Amino acid sequence: MSNESPQDLQTSGAGSAADDVDLLLRLDGKNPDTLGAVYDRYGRVVFTLASRILNDARESEEVTQDVFLAIWKKPDSYDPKKASPITWLATLTRNKCIDRMRKAGRRIPAAGGEEDVPVAVDENPGSSPFLMCAMSDMSEQVHSCLSRLSDSQRTAVESAYFDSLSMTEISKKLSVPSGTVKSRIRLAMDKLRSCLGPRLDEE
Amino acid sequence: MTDELKEQAVMYALGQLAEDERAAFVSALRSNAELAVLVGEYEAVLGAIALSAEEAIPPASLRERILREAGGGEETVVPFRRPIERKRSSFVPWAAAAMFAIFCGFLGLQVAELKRENAELARLNDPENIRLVALAAASEEYPDISANVAWNPESGIGFIETKDLPPAPSGKTYQLWVFEEGNPAPVSAGLFDPAASVRASFQPDRPVEKAVTFAVSLEVAGGRPQPEGPVVLAGNAQGS
């Protein structure tokens, strides 16, 4: 993991969370300048995530292109009631990576695909950890929260998210039963949710 | 909410539920607002984790490629046209043949223009108009590689044939550059994949006034507007 501030990933054209949402909502499939602005804002984030998952620069470029052309062709696919821009784009990117790995016969998780965009409805987005992603110190926050996990919890979460390992594969990797892996990931996610949440309430 | 349901929510957010489990969970999700909020929060946590990945910088050309595909912008790095054929032969006859093919492709094959084309072809293929440049290894990592370039200053089209150049490492690509007289910033002449072919035609991104050096560098996939990676081949066009 890098010690660099993940905020660096978002510095270009950075604005408030509301600005980011507005930027995505301005996509209309007609004005490439808007797509350019969205790319300037999120291009590195999408490429970074794709690179972390696929570990292949060329494929990561193709996934990044797929992601931005997908939101260009379906400009109304983003629903700010369902997810923050970062969460939405991260889900879209990861799912496209998984689809690509599936088509290439590479290891993939048990399920997941392009259709699995965030479905949860946050009744009160203002209290959601989503908006943490738009905060200036989000990077340090995420790293700080991850550092509070046990090594086994962090490895389990990162293996499931970045490496798309199945529970069975993670259980072999960690030499623990699959049920234990699930418990560790759930505990880790709850810790992260708790760790990231209070900062939002302060804003 | 039970720990088991929370685990299912986490697995759902991670895309780790099997199809039947997923269908049942989605059904529960529609009728359980608390569960839907929890899933949203788990997805947000995962979105935050995405930001913890070590930063990777996309090539500068990617933005333009995306905008171009979307209907605007222009691409700066033009991939090499693929070679017409892969059979090895002596370099100069091959270059002349390929020059003919490209030339025909550019001008078309309309019968009415054949006479003019033939005259032009003869001029372009005249050995007097083609400059041969030998590129030598410029990196200790690849000491035994070499390449030949056939360059026609009049048409601004050239051909490169590499020898013993290994495939670019994963995530990398070879990029050809043309340095022109009086300009320290080289002009990109495209990307090159020796795994696909040892030879290819090229045309610099913009007209080159007077080529003085040809060089090949190893760049990140997608290429760069200006060279940033190590130069592996270089040759002086003035000495040819």
Chai-1 contact restraints between the chains, C-beta under 6 A:
chainA,res_idxA,chainB,res_idxB,connection_type,confidence,min_distance_angstrom,max_distance_angstrom,comment,restraint_id
A,M1,B,S52,contact,1.0,0.0,6.0,A-B,restraint_1
A,S2,B,E54,contact,1.0,0.0,6.0,A-B,restraint_2
A,P6,B,L51,contact,1.0,0.0,6.0,A-B,restraint_3
A,L9,B,E55,contact,1.0,0.0,6.0,A-B,restraint_4
A,P32,B,L67,contact,1.0,0.0,6.0,A-B,restraint_5
A,P32,B,A70,contact,1.0,0.0,6.0,A-B,restraint_6
A,P32,B,G71,contact,1.0,0.0,6.0,A-B,restraint_7
A,P32,B,G72,contact,1.0,0.0,6.0,A-B,restraint_8
A,L35,B,A70,contact,1.0,0.0,6.0,A-B,restraint_9
A,G36,B,L67,contact,1.0,0.0,6.0,A-B,restraint_10
A,Y39,B,R63,contact,1.0,0.0,6.0,A-B,restraint_11
A,G43,B,P58,contact,1.0,0.0,6.0,A-B,restraint_12
A,F47,B,A56,contact,1.0,0.0,6.0,A-B,restraint_13
A,F47,B,P58,contact,1.0,0.0,6.0,A-B,restraint_14
A,T48,B,A53,contact,1.0,0.0,6.0,A-B,restraint_15
A,T48,B,E55,contact,1.0,0.0,6.0,A-B,restraint_16
A,T48,B,A56,contact,1.0,0.0,6.0,A-B,restraint_17
A,L49,B,A50,contact,1.0,0.0,6.0,A-B,restraint_18
A,L49,B,A53,contact,1.0,0.0,6.0,A-B,restraint_19
A,S51,B,A56,contact,1.0,0.0,6.0,A-B,restraint_20
A,R52,B,A53,contact,1.0,0.0,6.0,A-B,restraint_21
A,A57,B,G171,contact,1.0,0.0,6.0,A-B,restraint_22
A,A57,B,V220,contact,1.0,0.0,6.0,A-B,restraint_23
A,A57,B,A221,contact,1.0,0.0,6.0,A-B,restraint_24
A,R58,B,A221,contact,1.0,0.0,6.0,A-B,restraint_25
A,E61,B,L62,contact,1.0,0.0,6.0,A-B,restraint_26
A,E61,B,G222,contact,1.0,0.0,6.0,A-B,restraint_27
A,Q65,B,I66,contact,1.0,0.0,6.0,A-B,restraint_28
A,F68,B,I66,contact,1.0,0.0,6.0,A-B,restraint_29
A,L69,B,E69,contact,1.0,0.0,6.0,A-B,restraint_30
A,W72,B,A70,contact,1.0,0.0,6.0,A-B,restraint_31
A,I86,B,G47,contact,1.0,0.0,6.0,A-B,restraint_32
A,T87,B,E43,contact,1.0,0.0,6.0,A-B,restraint_33
A,T87,B,A44,contact,1.0,0.0,6.0,A-B,restraint_34
A,T87,B,G47,contact,1.0,0.0,6.0,A-B,restraint_35
A,A90,B,G47,contact,1.0,0.0,6.0,A-B,restraint_36
A,A90,B,A50,contact,1.0,0.0,6.0,A-B,restraint_37
A,P109,B,G15,contact,1.0,0.0,6.0,A-B,restraint_38
A,P109,B,Q16,contact,1.0,0.0,6.0,A-B,restraint_39
A,A110,B,Q16,contact,1.0,0.0,6.0,A-B,restraint_40
A,A110,B,A18,contact,1.0,0.0,6.0,A-B,restraint_41
A,A111,B,G15,contact,1.0,0.0,6.0,A-B,restraint_42
A,A111,B,L17,contact,1.0,0.0,6.0,A-B,restraint_43
A,A111,B,R22,contact,1.0,0.0,6.0,A-B,restraint_44
A,G112,B,G15,contact,1.0,0.0,6.0,A-B,restraint_45
A,D116,B,G15,contact,1.0,0.0,6.0,A-B,restraint_46
A,P118,B,E43,contact,1.0,0.0,6.0,A-B,restraint_47
A,A120,B,A36,contact,1.0,0.0,6.0,A-B,restraint_48
A,A120,B,V39,contact,1.0,0.0,6.0,A-B,restraint_49
A,A120,B,G40,contact,1.0,0.0,6.0,A-B,restraint_50
A,V121,B,A36,contact,1.0,0.0,6.0,A-B,restraint_51
A,D122,B,V37,contact,1.0,0.0,6.0,A-B,restraint_52
A,D122,B,G40,contact,1.0,0.0,6.0,A-B,restraint_53
A,S128,B,A44,contact,1.0,0.0,6.0,A-B,restraint_54
A,P129,B,E41,contact,1.0,0.0,6.0,A-B,restraint_55
A,P129,B,A44,contact,1.0,0.0,6.0,A-B,restraint_56
A,F130,B,A44,contact,1.0,0.0,6.0,A-B,restraint_57
A,C133,B,A48,contact,1.0,0.0,6.0,A-B,restraint_58
A,V142,B,A48,contact,1.0,0.0,6.0,A-B,restraint_59
A,V142,B,L51,contact,1.0,0.0,6.0,A-B,restraint_60
A,V142,B,S52,contact,1.0,0.0,6.0,A-B,restraint_61
A,H143,B,S52,contact,1.0,0.0,6.0,A-B,restraint_62
A,A160,B,L14,contact,1.0,0.0,6.0,A-B,restraint_63
A,Y161,B,L46,contact,1.0,0.0,6.0,A-B,restraint_64
A,Y161,B,I49,contact,1.0,0.0,6.0,A-B,restraint_65
A,K182,B,E7,contact,1.0,0.0,6.0,A-B,restraint_66
A,I185,B,V10,contact,1.0,0.0,6.0,A-B,restraint_67
A,R186,B,K6,contact,1.0,0.0,6.0,A-B,restraint_68
A,R186,B,E7,contact,1.0,0.0,6.0,A-B,restraint_69
A,R186,B,V10,contact,1.0,0.0,6.0,A-B,restraint_70
A,M189,B,V10,contact,1.0,0.0,6.0,A-B,restraint_71
A,M189,B,Y42,contact,1.0,0.0,6.0,A-B,restraint_72
A,M189,B,V45,contact,1.0,0.0,6.0,A-B,restraint_73
A,L192,B,V45,contact,1.0,0.0,6.0,A-B,restraint_74
A,R193,B,E41,contact,1.0,0.0,6.0,A-B,restraint_75
A,R193,B,V45,contact,1.0,0.0,6.0,A-B,restraint_76
A,L196,B,A48,contact,1.0,0.0,6.0,A-B,restraint_77
